[in-house]
């Protein structure tokens, strides 16, 4: 488990060890290069490095468990042995278990611990867990998603899964929630969730938000290339903090850390 900073928001740095992630797929052909990059994220100010071996971009297909483990376990082990707090970004209980054995301290499950085996791993390990809302699966989540009230549905799912995990013995202080921006959400759904993020916070758990480089930002700004959406990501991230987010999951760690410092100084001035 991991404790969040008491005096500032936390930053989770993204480390995708995949060939096909939407923004940085294929960046690391060797696990040693990936581990070096993870250490650089920590040096830039990331409180946690989130290691993932399966792309969850819209339309992505599931990766076999053996391949996902081949990608992530050496990276998790190397980072943990270097003293870097590591989160494992996976939907598979076997991968989560092995990553925890290798030193990970957070399970970040984009499927929201819907699988009974993931609930078991969370309860047995007492790791910190992040419950994310996703409608459907990555391969079909953007196939005409529909909500009557997106905030109420997301809030209800997160609260329900948190109750389930608590009933199985996961401590309240070990649970985070994530509304799943871009995961089975239409453009306007994403905007409504961010505008009403305080309602997600009201269920009583730290809120993690991942808006970094996402396509809805490009729709607003007109920037088609994900890695060029730095300004958009900073603006959206700081807005999320104003609405009560406690953790930002980002690609651009150094820029985010600097933006948070300025934002906090302005919040605390006068």
LINRA-V895295 format. One line per field, one symbol per residue. ss: DSSP state (@ for helix, = for strand, . for the rest). psi: psi as a letter, one per 40 degrees, with the letter a starting at -180 (. if undefined). A space follows every 10 residues. Layout:
ss->???
psi->???
This chain:
ss->.........= ======.... .......... @@@@@@@@@@ @@@....=== ==........ ....@@@@@@ @@@@@@@@@@ @....====. ..@@@@@@@@ @....====. .....@@@@@ @@@@@..=== ==........ .........@ @@@@@@@@@@ @@@@@@@... .@@@====.. ......@@@@ @@@@@.@@@@ @....====. ....@@@@@@ @....@@@.@ @@@@@@@@@@ @@....==== ..@@@@@@@@ @@@@@@@@..
psi->iihihdeiii hhhhghgiee iddfhedhei dddddddddd dddeehdihh hhehhfihei iihidddddd dddddddddd eeehhhihgi ehdddddddd deeiehhhhe effdhddddd dddddfiiih hihhhaidde degfihidhd dddddddddd dddddddeeh ideehiihef hegfhidddd dddddfdddd deeeihhhhh eheidddddd dehdhdeefd dddddddddd ddeeidhhhi dgdddddddd dddddddei.
